[in-house]
Amino acid sequence: MDQILIKAQTLIEALPYIQKFNNKKVVVKYGGSAMLDENLQLNVIKDVALLKLVGMQPIIVHGGGKEISKWVSLLGHESKFVEGLRVTDEQTMEVAEMVLGKVNKGLVQMIEKLGVKAVGISGKDGATLKVEKKLINGQDIGYVGNVTEVNVDLINTLIDNNFIPIIAPIGLDDNFHAYNINADDAACAVATAIGAEKLAFLTDIEGVYTDPEDKNTLISVLTLEKADELIKDGYIGGGMLPKLKNCIDAVRNGVSRVHILDGRMEHCLLLEFFTNRGIGTAILNNEGILFEHEKVQTGK
């Protein structure tokens, strides 16, 4: 009986969050280790399906970097990176598009198996992601694109017809050449363009720390002002720096909340979206409305 009551209490706890985000668009950037472990992969897909079934409008933007590296290696080539971005020649671009297409349709298959409708597209479809060549400190790293424009027509058409859009980060330039896009960049661009209520990054870290060596310094809630201070004061470095900058840009451009979550934790999306406990780090604008558990965490 105690276990039944605990389950009932969990459902009651989720109610205000379900009400608040009913019919709101949420973008999930899916990548990292959660894509490689079959059990974690299934749990993420179950979470996204549940978001849809309780009334949210989820959109998945996925990566596939580790799988691309594996296939590049099988072809006898070495993956090269500049500031975390893959150097992408014509052959690597072909591999990337092949692998991302396979990943994309695999995710569609998993969601459909749960009885929820999904459609997999790339940024090529419907001219969804328009790009220009991305240079790193003036260096040309090949077919790597910077998103310049998002056409939301196809995404909204799918949502209006009760499908979950699953987007592979491939875009076209003005000359209709295909470019690989960093999945974080693509997710931010899509979330901003559709006016998402939430953008969730599934990563291989627990969230943002003031001291990465001290797990007790995890920051649960970050305002833009505080996030800017952390970057300015040098607390944020490595791979977290571009990710946090992406989060800040998304919030500044209208996304209500951005979440950095540990995708290795089972059902991390449900824990963050529907419970008072919350996990990971939430980034919101300076005037953002705090939930009760966030007021406790921030002392407000």
HUDAVEN-V328298 format. One record per backbone hydrogen bond with DSSP energy under -0.5 kcal/mol. CO is the residue of the C=O (numbers start at 1). NH is the residue of the N-H. If there is no record, write none. Layout:
co->{CO,CO}
nh->{NH,NH}
This chain:
co->{1,2,3,4,5,6,7,8,9,10,11,12,12,14,14,15,16,17,19,21,24,25,25,26,27,27,28,28,29,29,30,31,32,33,33,36,37,38,39,40,41,42,43,44,45,46,47,48,49,50,51,52,55,57,58,59,60,61,62,64,65,66,67,68,69,70,71,72,73,80,82,85,86,87,88,89,90,91,92,93,94,95,96,97,98,99,100,101,102,103,104,105,106,107,108,109,110,111,111,112,117,119,121,122,123,124,125,128,128,129,130,130,132,133,134,135,136,139,139,141,142,143,144,145,145,146,149,150,152,153,154,155,156,157,158,159,163,164,165,165,166,166,167,168,168,169,170,171,172,173,177,179,180,182,183,184,185,186,187,188,189,190,191,191,192,196,197,198,199,199,200,200,201,201,203,203,208,211,213,214,215,217,218,219,220,222,223,224,225,226,227,228,229,230,230,231,237,238,238,239,240,241,242,243,244,245,246,247,248,249,250,251,256,257,258,259,259,260,261,261,262,265,267,268,269,270,271,271,281,282,283,284,285,291,292,293,294,295,295}
nh->{5,6,7,8,9,10,11,12,13,14,15,15,16,17,18,19,20,21,22,24,57,197,198,59,29,200,30,61,31,202,63,34,35,36,37,38,41,42,43,44,45,46,47,48,49,50,51,52,53,54,56,55,23,26,165,28,167,30,169,68,69,70,71,72,73,74,75,77,76,87,85,82,88,89,143,93,94,95,96,97,98,99,100,101,102,103,104,105,106,107,108,109,110,111,112,113,114,114,116,115,164,166,168,125,129,127,128,130,151,172,148,149,146,135,141,137,139,136,141,88,144,180,134,147,182,132,130,152,156,157,158,159,160,161,163,162,165,119,60,167,121,168,62,123,170,181,123,179,131,176,173,171,145,186,187,188,189,190,191,192,193,194,195,196,195,256,257,27,201,259,29,202,203,261,263,264,219,214,215,217,218,210,220,208,282,284,227,228,229,230,231,232,233,235,236,234,240,241,242,243,244,245,246,247,248,249,250,251,252,253,255,254,285,199,283,201,261,281,203,263,265,268,271,272,273,274,275,278,260,222,258,224,288,295,296,297,298,299,300}
